[in-house]
Amino acid sequence: MASVTPETKDAYKAKNLSAFVLGWTGEVGKELVNELLNSKLYSQVFLIGRRNVTFDPSDIRSGAEQRVVDFDNLQEHRDAFQDIQVGFCCLGTTRGKSGAEGFYLVDHDYVVSAAMIAKNGGCKDFHLVSSQCANSKSMVLYTKTKGEVEEDVKNVGFEQFTIYRPGILMCEREENRPGEKIMRTVLNPVAKFFPTAITTPTSAVAKAMVNMAVAKSTEKVRILENKDVHIAAGEINPE
């Protein structure tokens, strides 16, 4: 896996690229926006979502431009993606929140539609948060959907496409999900002693995405399994 040095970052910054983030109000998305803005690697960062969020002026996210779109009519919002070279997608929901059809709509259809529009608008480098065990042939809706969206975005034909397959995301959600809170409590010891087994901090996913965008690579499609995400984030050393 390519390393990222201060010199690599300076060379990348000199390209004067812009970036957009989909799913930026989610837990990974929020971490990612902070990483992108703190890094100052991009001339502009656009937050694309279904609603505007009001920030305190002291919040670093207030320095990004928000663009509101209707994901059910995304073709009408093509301009929101125009001339942005790098895309980060953390878009997703849950079956419990949206139902089976709603889950597939958000995690597959919205993502693929956005990817196609972004590609046509000039996006060359696309980064997608998927999931551990993603498999289009799975009998499980969640992993099957993640596998299908990986394949369909790959077929869009970006110059560079990077897939991240983290394990169970470890964070303190603002949204109240009692089941997940109990699971995180149970998994905390696992995360401590076996950090790359089945868990991933949301902060690690965000760091990995920023680092992989900067890292030079001749591979058109890169897939980072859970351990690779930890390595790319600088959380553990490669063997």
Secondary structure, 3 states (H helix, E strand, C coil): CCCCCHHHHHHHHCCCCEEEEECCCCHHHHHHHHHHHHHCCCCEEEEEECCCCCCCCCCHHHHCEEEECCHHHHHHHHHHHCCCCEEEECCCCCHHHHHHHHHHHHHHHHHHHHHHHHHHCCCCEEEEECCCCCCCCCCCHHHHHHHHHHHHHHCCCCCEEEEECCCEEECCCCCCCHHHHHHHHHHHHHHHHCCCCCEEEHHHHHHHHHHHHHCCCCCCEEEECHHHHHHHHCCCCCC
